[in-house]
């Protein structure tokens, strides 16, 4: 591939480039190592086994009312808790104790009506009705709010004042949100939005689309300070012309959580720019001990996106949440729209609400997700909602204060892989609390200089397109990594995921990176002669 073709490839998105690298690795019959995407190679078993047992129970409950060959009937709520307890047998099925512990927890800690909860759980798993309420089921919202408060808010109590929308993963939440922000004139073509970079690629790509035509203001993390954002960068947000801030926290691809200095700065910024809308994507928050979301710092200005996919190994399930405070800037800004825009927006939602001006923004997102006319059939499927509930309850039922043995195990797994990678590369490990270690950014230019000197680095940077290194790594060595430029880094940065390969693979990846650098260095020595 010539330099022109490589330059053309650089215009593709980071994930598209990664897919091409994977094809190259497969083409040459390598035993390839794909450390590109962040799909974890672990799963949570407790929630899945409970889901299977409750499926069996639900079928039996349905057969109580109608039982004709493969056709069963409906589920009766009255007395369903006692029938579930009779069905469960912890002696024969060890995981049944988890379901019994759930019943104790939701009754004693959340004061839920047990028959109501068990009926919602069983019907939900059966998937026999539309989601009602369609935004999220009643008991489900209570439980998932407690989960978010326990895992992300760092002691700040917001569960009772937070409304949730269950979505088809975090990606659906992102798409729905951008659409509804535009439809409600909260963002308009030409508006300035701030983005902390480097960041998950859709947050860079979506604003530029013709659908939105937004102007991006980047808050650049410092690669020389372990990819942490300098608090002074956030002074840009005091400009009232900046309408929104989009963040991933901990960051993707740098895997760094915001420290207290950044959270304090956000409090300061809100005082200067009280109409600032903040959207925080906190999918990696549970990988950081003592994590605190921006939502807990500025709840009225912040909309939170969360996904169960990474922690619980559930990317195929598509399990996400969108959370907003009951008292929020989004609703207030809609009420302050100019009269002509108010009329337009009210007409949009009139078919689903008799008083559309009072329809909360979170309900508008649900309605927009089904193009308004199908609002009555909107909402995440009930089996997906129940899997979210079961994942959340594995934490809520057994967490001892801030300690959750399952979460500790997940952190341990990625930490070992991270340690092996950086040790193999000869890079100093960052073991600070805010490093989630889910991904690692490697500066191959800096690595080249450390191994072979400044003159070689100059040759390396000048002689090869940034994608050339990734192509050699995949085509000749079977290692697939991601180009950092697509995430908003400078050239020469590559991303490694510590999520999706066995531990031994990360030592091999380090070896292959070193081998490719050595190949370039040998070329340099020949030219130098």
C-alpha positions as CSV (number, residue, x, y, z in Angstrom):
1,X,0.0,0.0,0.0
2,X,1.5,3.3,-1.0
3,X,1.6,6.5,1.1
4,X,-1.4,8.0,-0.7
5,X,-3.6,5.0,0.1
6,X,-2.4,5.1,3.7
7,X,-3.3,8.7,4.0
8,X,-6.8,7.9,2.6
9,X,-7.2,5.2,5.2
10,X,-6.4,7.7,8.0
11,X,-9.7,9.5,7.2
12,X,-11.7,6.5,8.3
13,X,-13.0,6.2,11.8
14,X,-10.9,4.4,14.4
15,X,-13.1,1.4,14.5
16,X,-13.3,1.1,10.7
17,X,-9.5,1.2,10.6
18,X,-9.4,-1.5,13.3
19,X,-11.7,-3.7,11.2
20,X,-9.4,-3.4,8.2
21,X,-6.4,-4.4,10.4
22,X,-8.3,-7.5,11.5
23,X,-8.9,-8.5,7.9
24,X,-5.2,-8.2,7.2
25,X,-4.3,-10.3,10.2
26,X,-6.8,-13.0,9.2
27,X,-5.8,-12.9,5.6
28,X,-2.2,-14.0,6.4
29,X,-3.5,-16.9,8.6
30,X,-2.0,-15.5,11.8
31,X,-3.1,-16.6,15.2
32,X,-4.2,-13.0,15.5
33,X,-4.6,-11.1,18.8
34,X,-7.3,-8.5,18.6
35,X,-6.8,-6.0,21.3
36,X,-8.8,-3.4,19.4
37,X,-12.3,-3.3,20.7
38,X,-13.2,-3.1,24.4
39,X,-15.5,-6.2,24.5
40,X,-14.6,-8.0,27.7
41,X,-13.8,-11.7,27.7
42,X,-15.4,-12.4,31.0
43,X,-19.1,-12.6,32.1
44,X,-21.0,-12.4,35.4
45,X,-22.5,-15.8,36.1
46,X,-24.7,-15.1,39.1
47,X,-27.2,-12.9,37.3
48,X,-27.3,-15.2,34.2
49,X,-28.0,-18.3,36.3
50,X,-30.7,-16.5,38.1
51,X,-32.2,-15.4,34.8
52,X,-32.3,-19.0,33.7
53,X,-34.0,-20.2,36.9
54,X,-36.6,-17.4,36.8
55,X,-37.3,-18.3,33.2
56,X,-38.1,-21.9,34.3
57,X,-40.2,-20.5,37.1
58,X,-42.1,-18.1,34.8
59,X,-43.0,-20.9,32.3
60,X,-44.4,-22.9,35.2
61,X,-46.4,-19.9,36.4
62,X,-47.8,-19.4,32.9
63,X,-48.9,-23.0,32.7
64,X,-50.9,-22.6,35.9
65,X,-53.5,-20.6,34.0
66,X,-53.4,-22.2,30.5
67,X,-51.5,-25.4,29.6
68,X,-52.1,-26.7,26.1
69,X,-49.1,-28.5,24.7
70,X,-46.6,-25.6,23.9
71,X,-49.1,-22.9,24.7
72,X,-49.1,-21.4,28.2
73,X,-51.1,-18.6,29.7
74,X,-50.7,-15.5,31.9
75,X,-49.1,-15.0,35.3
76,X,-51.1,-14.3,38.4
77,X,-49.6,-11.9,40.8
78,X,-51.4,-13.0,44.0
79,X,-49.3,-15.4,46.0
80,X,-46.5,-15.4,43.5
81,X,-43.8,-14.8,46.1
82,X,-44.7,-17.9,48.1
83,X,-44.9,-20.0,45.0
84,X,-41.4,-18.7,44.0
85,X,-40.0,-19.6,47.4
86,X,-41.5,-23.1,47.1
87,X,-39.9,-23.5,43.6
88,X,-36.4,-22.5,44.8
89,X,-34.2,-25.2,46.2
90,X,-30.7,-23.9,47.3
91,X,-29.6,-27.5,48.2
92,X,-30.2,-28.6,44.6
93,X,-29.5,-25.3,42.8
94,X,-26.8,-23.4,44.7
95,X,-27.6,-20.1,42.9
96,X,-31.2,-20.2,44.1
97,X,-29.9,-18.6,47.4
98,X,-29.2,-15.5,45.4
99,X,-32.8,-15.2,44.4
100,X,-33.9,-15.7,48.0
101,X,-31.4,-13.1,49.1
102,X,-32.9,-10.7,46.5
103,X,-36.4,-11.1,48.0
104,X,-35.0,-10.3,51.5
105,X,-33.1,-7.3,50.1
106,X,-35.9,-5.6,48.1
107,X,-38.4,-6.2,51.0
108,X,-36.2,-5.1,53.9
109,X,-34.0,-2.5,52.3
110,X,-36.2,-1.0,49.5
111,X,-39.6,-1.7,51.1
112,X,-41.0,-3.1,47.8
113,X,-44.2,-5.1,47.8
114,X,-42.9,-8.6,47.2
115,X,-45.8,-9.9,45.0
116,X,-45.6,-6.8,42.9
117,X,-41.8,-7.1,42.5
118,X,-41.8,-10.9,41.8
119,X,-44.7,-10.4,39.2
120,X,-42.7,-7.6,37.5
121,X,-39.6,-9.7,37.5
122,X,-41.3,-12.9,36.2
123,X,-43.5,-11.2,33.6
124,X,-40.4,-9.2,32.5
125,X,-38.3,-12.2,32.0
126,X,-41.2,-13.9,30.1
127,X,-41.3,-10.8,27.8
128,X,-45.1,-11.3,27.5
129,X,-46.2,-7.6,27.5
130,X,-45.0,-4.3,26.2
131,X,-42.8,-2.3,28.7
132,X,-45.3,-0.5,30.9
133,X,-44.5,2.3,31.9
134,X,-42.6,2.3,28.6
135,X,-39.7,4.5,29.9
136,X,-38.8,1.9,32.5
137,X,-40.7,-0.5,34.7
138,X,-41.7,0.8,38.2
139,X,-39.7,-1.5,40.6
140,X,-36.9,-1.6,38.0
141,X,-36.3,2.1,38.2
142,X,-36.1,2.0,42.0
143,X,-33.5,-0.8,42.0
144,X,-31.4,0.6,39.2
145,X,-31.4,4.0,40.8
146,X,-30.0,2.4,44.0
147,X,-27.3,0.7,41.9
148,X,-26.2,3.9,40.2
149,X,-26.1,5.7,43.6
150,X,-24.1,2.9,45.1
151,X,-21.5,2.5,42.3
152,X,-21.1,6.0,40.8
153,X,-22.2,8.8,43.2
154,X,-19.5,8.3,45.9
155,X,-21.9,8.8,48.9
156,X,-24.1,11.5,47.3
157,X,-27.7,10.5,47.7
158,X,-29.6,11.1,44.4
159,X,-31.6,7.9,43.9
160,X,-34.9,9.3,45.0
161,X,-34.6,12.4,42.8
162,X,-33.4,10.7,39.6
163,X,-35.4,9.5,36.6
164,X,-34.2,6.7,34.3
165,X,-34.7,5.7,30.7
166,X,-33.6,2.1,29.9
167,X,-32.0,1.9,26.5
168,X,-30.5,-0.6,24.1
169,X,-27.0,-0.1,25.4
170,X,-25.0,3.1,25.9
171,X,-24.7,3.7,22.2
172,X,-28.5,3.9,21.8
173,X,-28.6,6.4,24.6
174,X,-26.1,8.5,22.8
175,X,-28.0,8.4,19.5
176,X,-31.4,9.1,21.2
177,X,-29.9,12.0,23.2
178,X,-28.3,13.9,20.2
179,X,-31.6,13.5,18.3
180,X,-33.8,14.9,21.1
181,X,-31.4,17.7,21.9
182,X,-31.7,18.8,18.3
183,X,-35.5,18.3,18.1
184,X,-36.0,20.4,21.2
185,X,-33.7,23.2,19.9
186,X,-31.3,22.7,22.8
187,X,-28.5,22.4,20.3
188,X,-28.7,24.1,16.9
189,X,-26.4,24.2,13.8
190,X,-23.4,26.4,14.6
191,X,-23.7,26.0,18.4
192,X,-20.5,25.4,20.3
193,X,-20.1,22.2,22.3
194,X,-17.1,21.2,24.3
195,X,-15.7,17.7,24.3
196,X,-12.9,16.3,26.5
197,X,-10.4,14.6,24.2
198,X,-9.3,12.0,23.4
199,X,-12.8,10.5,23.6
200,X,-14.9,7.7,22.3
201,X,-15.1,8.3,18.5
202,X,-18.9,8.9,18.1
203,X,-18.7,12.0,20.3
204,X,-16.3,13.4,17.7
205,X,-18.1,12.1,14.6
206,X,-21.8,12.7,15.4
207,X,-21.6,16.5,16.0
208,X,-20.0,17.0,12.5
209,X,-22.9,15.3,10.7
210,X,-25.3,17.3,8.6
211,X,-28.0,16.4,11.1
212,X,-26.3,18.6,13.7
213,X,-23.5,20.7,12.3
214,X,-22.1,21.7,15.7
215,X,-18.8,23.5,16.4
216,X,-16.5,21.5,18.6
217,X,-14.4,23.0,21.3
218,X,-11.8,20.5,22.6
219,X,-10.6,20.2,26.1
220,X,-7.4,18.4,25.5
221,X,-5.9,16.0,28.0
222,X,-2.2,16.2,28.6
223,X,-0.3,13.2,27.3
224,X,2.7,14.3,29.4
225,X,0.6,14.1,32.6
226,X,-0.8,10.6,32.2
227,X,-3.6,11.8,29.9
228,X,-5.2,13.8,32.6
229,X,-7.2,17.0,31.8
230,X,-5.6,20.2,33.2
231,X,-8.2,22.0,35.3
232,X,-7.3,25.3,33.5
233,X,-8.7,23.7,30.3
234,X,-12.2,23.8,31.8
235,X,-12.0,27.6,32.0
236,X,-13.1,27.5,28.4
237,X,-16.5,26.3,29.6
238,X,-17.2,29.7,31.4
239,X,-17.9,31.1,27.9
240,X,-21.8,31.2,27.8
241,X,-21.7,30.6,24.0
242,X,-20.7,27.0,24.8
243,X,-24.0,25.2,25.1
244,X,-23.0,21.7,26.1
245,X,-20.1,19.6,27.5
246,X,-19.8,15.9,26.4
247,X,-17.5,13.8,28.5
248,X,-16.5,10.1,28.9
249,X,-15.4,9.5,32.5
250,X,-13.2,7.5,33.0
251,X,-12.0,8.5,29.6
252,X,-12.0,6.3,26.5
253,X,-9.3,5.7,25.2
254,X,-7.1,7.1,28.0
255,X,-8.9,5.3,30.8
256,X,-8.5,8.1,33.4
257,X,-11.2,9.2,35.8
258,X,-11.6,12.8,36.7
259,X,-10.0,13.7,40.0
260,X,-11.2,16.0,42.7
261,X,-9.5,19.0,41.0
262,X,-11.6,18.5,37.9
263,X,-14.8,18.0,39.9
264,X,-14.2,21.1,41.9
265,X,-13.5,23.0,38.7
266,X,-16.8,21.8,37.2
267,X,-18.6,23.2,40.3
268,X,-16.9,26.5,39.6
269,X,-17.7,26.5,35.9
270,X,-21.5,25.9,36.6
271,X,-21.5,29.1,38.7
272,X,-20.1,31.1,35.8
273,X,-22.2,29.3,33.1
274,X,-25.3,28.1,34.8
275,X,-27.0,27.0,31.5
276,X,-24.3,24.6,30.6
277,X,-25.7,21.2,29.7
278,X,-23.3,18.3,30.6
279,X,-23.6,14.8,29.3
280,X,-21.4,12.2,31.0
281,X,-20.8,8.7,29.8
282,X,-19.7,6.7,32.9
283,X,-19.6,3.1,31.5
284,X,-16.0,2.5,33.0
285,X,-16.7,4.2,36.4
286,X,-16.9,0.9,38.3
287,X,-13.3,0.1,37.3
288,X,-12.0,3.0,39.5
289,X,-12.0,2.7,43.3
290,X,-13.9,5.6,44.9
291,X,-15.2,6.8,41.5
292,X,-17.4,9.9,41.5
293,X,-19.5,10.9,38.6
294,X,-19.9,14.5,37.4
295,X,-23.7,13.9,37.9
296,X,-23.2,13.8,41.7
297,X,-21.4,17.1,41.5
298,X,-23.7,19.0,39.2
299,X,-27.0,17.0,39.1
300,X,-29.2,19.7,37.7
301,X,-26.9,20.4,34.8
302,X,-25.9,16.8,34.0
303,X,-27.4,13.9,32.1
304,X,-25.7,10.5,32.9
305,X,-25.3,7.6,30.5
306,X,-24.4,4.2,31.8
307,X,-24.0,0.7,30.4
308,X,-23.8,-2.7,32.0
309,X,-21.9,-4.1,29.0
310,X,-18.3,-3.8,30.2
311,X,-18.5,-4.7,33.8
312,X,-20.8,-7.6,33.4
313,X,-19.6,-8.9,30.1
314,X,-22.9,-8.2,28.4
315,X,-22.2,-6.2,25.2
316,X,-24.5,-8.6,23.3
317,X,-27.3,-7.9,25.6
318,X,-27.4,-4.1,24.8
319,X,-28.1,-2.9,28.4
320,X,-28.0,0.9,29.0
321,X,-29.4,3.6,31.1
322,X,-30.0,7.3,30.7
323,X,-30.4,9.2,34.0
324,X,-31.6,12.7,34.8
325,X,-32.5,14.7,37.9
326,X,-36.1,15.6,38.4
327,X,-35.0,19.3,38.6
328,X,-32.8,19.8,35.5
329,X,-31.5,22.5,33.2
330,X,-32.8,20.6,30.1
331,X,-36.4,21.0,31.1
332,X,-35.9,24.6,32.1
333,X,-34.2,25.6,28.8
334,X,-37.1,24.0,26.9
335,X,-39.5,26.2,28.8
336,X,-37.4,29.3,28.0
337,X,-37.4,28.7,24.2
338,X,-38.7,31.6,22.1
339,X,-42.5,31.5,21.5
340,X,-42.2,30.3,17.8
341,X,-39.9,27.4,18.9
342,X,-42.1,26.6,21.8
343,X,-45.1,26.3,19.5
344,X,-43.1,24.0,17.1
345,X,-41.9,21.7,19.9
346,X,-45.3,21.5,21.5
347,X,-46.9,20.5,18.2
348,X,-44.3,17.8,17.9
349,X,-45.4,16.1,21.1
350,X,-49.1,16.9,21.1
351,X,-50.1,13.5,19.9
352,X,-48.6,11.8,23.0
353,X,-49.4,14.5,25.7
354,X,-52.4,16.7,26.2
355,X,-50.2,19.4,27.8
356,X,-47.0,18.9,25.8
357,X,-45.2,21.9,27.4
358,X,-45.1,19.9,30.6
359,X,-43.7,16.7,29.0
360,X,-40.2,16.2,30.7
361,X,-37.2,16.0,28.5
362,X,-36.5,12.4,29.5
363,X,-40.0,11.4,28.3
364,X,-39.3,13.3,25.0
365,X,-36.2,11.2,24.5
366,X,-38.4,8.1,24.9
367,X,-41.0,9.4,22.4
368,X,-38.3,10.5,19.9
369,X,-36.7,7.1,20.1
370,X,-39.8,5.8,18.3
371,X,-40.5,8.8,16.1
372,X,-43.3,10.0,18.4
373,X,-46.0,8.0,16.6
374,X,-44.8,4.8,18.2
375,X,-44.2,6.2,21.6
376,X,-46.7,3.7,23.1
377,X,-44.4,0.8,22.0
378,X,-41.2,2.5,23.0
379,X,-38.9,1.3,25.8
380,X,-36.3,-1.4,26.3
381,X,-37.6,-4.9,26.1
382,X,-38.6,-6.3,29.5
383,X,-36.2,-9.3,29.4
384,X,-33.3,-6.8,28.9
385,X,-34.6,-4.6,31.8
386,X,-34.7,-7.7,34.0
387,X,-31.2,-8.6,33.2
388,X,-30.2,-5.1,34.2
389,X,-32.0,-5.6,37.5
390,X,-30.3,-8.9,38.2
391,X,-26.8,-7.5,37.4
392,X,-27.6,-4.6,39.7
393,X,-28.8,-6.8,42.5
394,X,-25.6,-8.9,42.4
395,X,-24.0,-5.7,43.6
396,X,-26.7,-4.4,45.9
397,X,-27.4,-7.6,47.7
398,X,-23.7,-8.6,48.4
399,X,-21.7,-5.3,48.4
400,X,-20.1,-4.7,51.8
401,X,-20.0,-0.9,52.0
402,X,-17.8,0.1,49.0
403,X,-16.5,-3.4,48.5
404,X,-18.0,-5.8,45.9
405,X,-16.0,-9.0,45.3
406,X,-17.1,-9.3,41.7
407,X,-16.1,-5.7,40.9
408,X,-12.8,-6.3,42.7
409,X,-12.2,-9.4,40.5
410,X,-12.8,-7.4,37.3
411,X,-10.3,-4.7,38.5
412,X,-7.8,-7.4,39.3
413,X,-8.1,-9.0,35.9
414,X,-7.5,-5.7,33.9
415,X,-4.7,-4.6,36.3
416,X,-2.7,-7.8,35.7
417,X,-3.0,-7.4,31.9
418,X,-2.1,-3.8,32.1
419,X,1.0,-4.6,34.3
420,X,2.2,-7.2,31.9
421,X,1.8,-4.9,28.9
422,X,3.7,-1.9,30.3
423,X,6.4,-4.1,31.8
424,X,7.0,-5.8,28.4
425,X,7.3,-2.4,26.8
426,X,9.5,-0.9,29.4
427,X,7.0,1.8,30.3
428,X,6.5,3.1,33.8
429,X,3.2,1.9,35.2
430,X,0.6,4.4,36.3
431,X,-0.9,2.9,39.4
432,X,-2.8,6.0,40.5
433,X,-6.3,5.6,41.8
434,X,-7.9,7.3,38.8
435,X,-6.4,4.9,36.2
436,X,-9.1,2.4,35.3
437,X,-6.6,0.4,33.3
438,X,-9.3,-0.8,30.9
439,X,-7.3,0.7,28.0
440,X,-3.8,1.9,27.5
441,X,-2.5,4.6,25.2
442,X,1.0,4.0,23.8
443,X,3.0,6.7,22.2
444,X,5.0,4.7,19.6
445,X,7.1,7.8,18.7
446,X,8.1,8.3,22.3
447,X,8.8,4.6,22.7
448,X,11.0,4.7,19.6
449,X,13.0,7.6,21.1
450,X,13.4,5.8,24.4
451,X,14.7,2.6,22.7
452,X,16.7,4.0,19.9
453,X,17.3,7.8,20.3
454,X,16.0,11.1,19.0
455,X,17.5,10.8,15.5
456,X,15.6,7.5,14.9
457,X,12.4,9.1,16.2
458,X,12.8,11.9,13.6
459,X,13.3,9.4,10.8
460,X,10.4,7.3,12.0
461,X,8.0,10.2,12.2
462,X,9.1,11.6,8.8
463,X,9.3,8.4,6.8
464,X,6.1,6.6,7.6
465,X,2.4,7.5,7.8
466,X,1.0,6.9,11.3
467,X,-1.1,4.0,10.1
468,X,1.9,2.2,8.6
469,X,2.9,0.9,12.1
470,X,-0.5,-0.5,12.8
471,X,-0.7,-2.2,9.4
472,X,2.7,-3.9,9.9
473,X,1.6,-5.0,13.3
474,X,-1.5,-6.6,12.0
475,X,-0.4,-7.9,8.6
476,X,3.0,-9.3,9.6
477,X,2.5,-10.0,13.3
478,X,-1.2,-10.7,13.7
479,X,-1.7,-8.0,16.4
480,X,-4.7,-5.7,16.0
481,X,-4.7,-2.4,17.9
482,X,-6.5,0.9,17.4
483,X,-5.3,4.2,16.0
484,X,-5.5,6.9,18.6
485,X,-6.0,9.7,16.1
486,X,-9.6,8.6,15.6
487,X,-10.2,9.3,19.3
488,X,-8.7,12.8,19.0
489,X,-5.0,12.1,20.0
490,X,-2.0,13.3,18.1
491,X,-0.4,11.0,15.5
492,X,1.7,8.2,16.9
493,X,-0.7,7.1,19.6
494,X,-2.2,3.6,19.6
495,X,-4.8,2.1,22.0
496,X,-4.6,-1.3,23.6
497,X,-7.7,-2.8,25.2
498,X,-7.0,-4.8,28.4
499,X,-10.5,-6.3,28.3
500,X,-10.7,-8.9,25.6
501,X,-7.6,-11.2,25.6
502,X,-6.0,-13.7,28.1
503,X,-3.3,-12.3,30.3
504,X,-0.5,-14.1,28.4
505,X,-1.5,-12.2,25.2
506,X,-0.4,-8.9,26.6
507,X,3.2,-10.0,27.0
508,X,3.1,-11.2,23.4
509,X,1.6,-7.8,22.2
510,X,4.5,-6.0,23.9
511,X,7.0,-8.3,22.2
512,X,5.4,-7.7,18.8
513,X,5.4,-3.9,19.2
514,X,9.0,-4.1,20.1
515,X,9.8,-6.3,17.1
516,X,8.1,-4.0,14.7
517,X,10.0,-1.0,16.1
518,X,13.2,-3.0,15.7
519,X,12.3,-3.6,12.0
520,X,12.0,0.1,11.5
521,X,15.2,0.7,13.3
522,X,17.1,-1.8,11.2
523,X,15.9,0.0,8.1
524,X,17.1,3.3,9.6
525,X,20.6,1.8,10.2
526,X,20.8,0.6,6.6
527,X,19.9,4.1,5.3
528,X,22.3,5.7,7.7
529,X,25.2,3.7,6.4
